[in-house]
Amino acid sequence: MQVLVTGVTGFAGGRLSGHLVESGHAVRGLVRPASRGKLADLERTVEAVDGDLDDPASLARACAGVEVVYHVAATYRQAGQPEAAYRAVNVEGTRHLLDAARAAGVRRVVHCSTGGVHGHIEHPPANEDAPIAPGDIYQQTKLEGERLARACGEAGSVEVVIVRPTGIYGPGDTRLLKLFRGIARGTFPMIGDGQVFYHLNYVDDLAEGFRLCGEVPAAAGRTYLLGGAEYTTLAELVALVADVLGVAPPRWRVPVWPVWLAAASCEFLCVPFGIEPPLYRRRIAFYTKSRAFDISRARRELGYAPRVDLRTGIGRTAAWYREQGLLG
């Protein structure tokens, strides 16, 4: 069928687009003109349509004749970025896309939210009905976008499926590069005891989960956490990465609160001047907030079955970092 993917030039959206092409679908990708160079190999298999989430006319063109929209585009965390930038894309951009999908007669919208809307997981693992407690502006605006999508589905004109992915990783992504590089160089600081939980999701497994959300009839109106088959403590994850890289795991640890105060000070001094802080509080949250989720609903209702175990995924990611000369 004809599908539209937003965020096609990003990591998750790009892999999803390739997976949908491999599954036999005709894939159209919404691409900002300035990002066309990022299409790379997808340009041969994906119909690229110029547009932007703040341009309703372009969204109307992109949605024309489309049966399923996969809305993956978002503004991710960036130090010093104003709240208005998150709201413009993650909330208002979502509103514009939903309006265009409804007007074009799109049958289903699969909306990408984030497992982060649950905040710190007090009693892991959390399922889709666990308390909602976004911890930063990114998570807050993703939750607002999710609520807009759900309301659109409840209005009855478009089927809506909400996806809350856990931490996405794999070859091609650099969000975990600092972790891998620090461990490889022996400079990774373990802040705290490392006993918080971390739940990753290999990008190919996530792409298949998205496809299922777009195709399984019973998914309409439902919300799904999509994560890997296993989660670990941060300390276990660090030890696994070290083992895959063939280096010793970090031996020294730093108390949380002195570092948190230093991060707050850095933000206070740097952010008003548009300077990227060398240390920031969100980074400390990586060491202090648990993220562990129960994916049984997706298994049961979608047939979602993650295939890439954590060691294999970490190995593939490390190999890609090495090939790119990123571990140094």
Protein Blocks (a to p, Z undefined) as FASTA:
>chain_A
ZZddehklmmklmmmmmmmmmnopacdddddfklmmmnmmmmmmpccddddfklmklmmm
mmgopabdcdfbccdddehiafklmmmmmmmmmmmmmmmmmmnopabdcddddfklnmpa
fbacddfkbccddfbfklmmmmmmmmmmmmmmmnopaccddddddddedehiaklmmmmm
mmmnopaccehjhlaccddddfklmmmmmmmmmmmmklgopacddddfbdcdfklmmmmm
mmmnopacdfbdcdfklmmmmmmmmmmmmmmnopacfbdfklmmmmmpccdddfklmmmm
nopacfbdfklmmmmmmmmmmmnopnZZ
